[in-house]
Structure formats: structure tokens, C-alpha cells
Amino acid sequence: MTSALLIALFLLINTTIAVLFKTIALGPGGSSYMALVLEPRFYFACILFAAQAAIWLAVLRRLPLSQAYPFTSLNVVITLAIAAFFFNESITLGNLLGAVVIMAGVWVIARGEH
């Protein structure tokens, strides 16, 4: 599996975990620790955390940390879009400008490695 595909998978899993936690928080027992213990989505998110860690280790075997880590910033951009689409959260001009800056920064860092 290529480094780019591993990073994409890492980002997908990270976003899925964020969405799972948000849906748990919005649920009827979102603020109760006992409800959390009984929530199957919580355990699925924990399994995804383990998978994400394994994927991140595979990325780090292939790339220097200074090259791989900036891609994790894309989680902010992806989660912003997911939050707006699935949870009807508003996106401000500041959010959009921040997302553009993040994407530009990742692009500059990625291009500098060639």
C-alpha cells in the first residue's frame, strides 16, 4: 500500500471517529459515563483508534515524521465539511480561510519534499 493511500485511510478513520463521538454526544445519554459504557459505537470507535494507530505506524515506516505529520492537519478541513453536511453546523468565513491556509500549508510542505 502506498504512503498516500495509508495517509488517506488514516484521515478517513480519524474523521469516522470524530463523527461517531459526535453522534454519541448528541444521543440521549451523551453526558452520562454509564451510557457511554453501554454504547456500542464507543467500542467501535476504540477499535478504529487501534486501527488508526497501526496505520500511522505504517506511514511512519515509509515517511519522515516531518513529511507525514502535516497531512494530519487535513483532518480539520475534512471534519469542517463533515460537520456542516451531517450535523448542519455553520461554516464561517474564518473557517473557510483557515481551511484554505491549512490546505496551502500542506501543499507547500508536500511539494518541498520532492
N, C-alpha and C positions, 0 to 999 in steps of 0.2 A: 504494500500500500504506500502511496506517495506521501510526502510530508504535507502537501497541500490538502490531500484528501483526509489525512488524520486531523489536521487543524480544523477543517470544515466539520468533521464528525464531533470534535471537541466542542466547537461552538454550538452545534445542534443540540448536543446533550446538555450543555450549560443552559441554553435557552429553555429547553424542556423542563429542567429542574426548576428554573425560575417560575415558569407557568404553573407547574404542579404546586409549588409553595403558595403562589398567589391564590389558586383555586382552593387550597386547603384553608388559607387565611380567611377567604370570603365565605367559607362554609359555616354551618350552624355552630360548630364547636371550635372555630378558628382561634379563639383566645384561651382555650382550655387545654392543659397539658394531657389530661386523661383522654380527651377526644383525639388529640394528636397520636397518642399511643395506639388508639383503635383505628386509625385512618390508614387504609391500605396504600393510598397514594404517597404517604410519607415513607413507607418502606420501599416503594418503587423508586422514589427519589434517592433514597440512600443507596440502593443498588446502582442507580445511574451515577452517583458520586464515585463509587468504586470503579465503574467502567471508565468514567472520565479521567480518573487518576491514572489508570492503566494506559489510556490513550495518550495522556500528556507525557508519561514516561517514554512512550514510543516516539513522540515528537522530539523530545529532548535527546534521545539517542541519535537522531538524524540531524538536528539543527542546533546551533549555538543558542543559548538562552536569550542572548541579546537580539537574535533574529526571530525567535519563536514567540517570545512574550508579548511584543507589541500587538500581535494578532488577537490576543485575548481582549484588547480594547474594543474590538468589533462587537463584543457582547453587548456593550452599551447601545450601539446603533441598532442591532438586531432586536434587543429587548424593548427599545423605544417603539419600534414598529409593531412588535407583537402586542405590547401594552395598549397601543392605540387601536389595533384591529380587534383583539379579543376581549379587552376589558374597557373599551370606549374611553380610555384615558386621553386627555388632551395633549397635543404636541404644540409647544410654544415656538416662537421664532428662535429663542435661545437654545431650545432643544435641537432644532434643525441646524443652527450654526455650529453648535457643539459637535453634532454628528458629522458634519462636513469636515470640521477640523480634525476629528479623530480619524476619519477615512483618509484624509490627506496625509496625516502623520504616518499612518500605517503604510500607505503607498510609498512615501518618501523613504521610510526605513527599508521596506522590501526591495525597492529599486536600488538602494545603496549597497545592497549585498551582492549585486551582480558584477 
